[in-house]
C-alpha cells in the first residue's frame, strides 16, 4: 500500500483510508452482524490500510466502540481519526452543536475509552460551532495535545477563513470535507489555503455516496433508513441527468482497465500528494477495488478529457437536504 503524509505534520497514512460511518448508520440496515464488521475492519488493516475514520456521533457511540474493538490488535500500526462537536439529549439523540472547551475534554476522554487507545491520533471538530470562537476550540485541543491525549488537530467542513484562524492558534494537521468529481466546492478557497498552510486534506464521500461507482441506476431503490432517500441528488430525475458523469468515468476507465470508482479515486489522488480519500464500504471486495485505485495513473490526456467533459456536465440536485447543509461551515 502506498502511503502519504498529511501536509507538513509528518502524519503518515495509507493513500486510501476507510470511512467507517456506514458500518453503523446512514445506509440502511447493516448486511452483517458486529462480528462480520469487525472482521471487515481487520481484513482491511491486514491489506495495508492504516487510516480509519470514525466519530462519536456515528451511532451515536457504537461506531467508535466497534472500531476500537476491531483495531485493538493493530494498536501502533494504524491511525484512527475521530470527531467532537455534537451534544446529545438524555436518550442519546443528537441535540445540536457544542464545542465548549470542557465538552471537548469530556468527549476526548470518552473516545479514548471507546477506541481503546492511549491517545487519539487525529481529533477533528466535526462541524464548526457558531457559538464558540474557533480560537477557543483550537486552544482546547492544543491543551489535549500537550496532555498527551491527542496527537493531531483537524477540522471538518470548515471555511478557509476559519481554518486560518484555528491554524494560527494550534497547527491544523488535516481538514476533512466532502470532495469528489461531483462536489468540487473545496477547490474554490479551501484547497488553496491548505496548500499554502501545509495542511492535509481528507475527502469524505469521494465516491459520491456510491453514485460514482457506476452501480446506482435511475431505478435503484434504497432501503428504509438509507440517507440517500432524503438527498436531492439521488432523486431519480437527478440520477438520470448525472449519469453523464458515470459515462465519462467508464470511458476513461476502459482505457485504464479500471472501474468508474477507481477512476474517481485516482482523479482525487492526482489532485495533490497531501490528499487522502476515505471511501466507506461494508464489503471487502469494495475495499480491494478502492485500494486498486492507487495503481491507476491517469495520463495528461485522461485528465484533460475529464476536465473538459466534466465542465460540460451540470450536476443536478443539492448534495444535502437544507437542514443538513446548514450545519456546514462552507
Secondary structure, DSSP 4 states (H G I P E B T S, - for coil): --EEE-TTS--EEESB-EE-HHHHSSBSS-SS-HHHHHHHHHHHHHTT--EEE--TTTTTTHHHHHHHHHHGGGTTTSEEEEEE-EEE-TTS-EEEE---HHHHHHHHHHHHHHHT-SSEEEEEESS--TTS-HHHHHHHHHHHHHTTSEEEEEEES--HHHHHHHHHHS-EEEEEEE-BTTB-GGGTTHHHHHHHHT-EEEEESTTGGGGGGT---TT--PPTTBGGGS-GGGSHHHHHHHHHHHHHHHHHHHHHT--HHHHHHHHHHTT-TTB-B--B-S-HHHHHHHHHGGG----HHHHHHHHHHHHT----S-SS-HHHHTT---
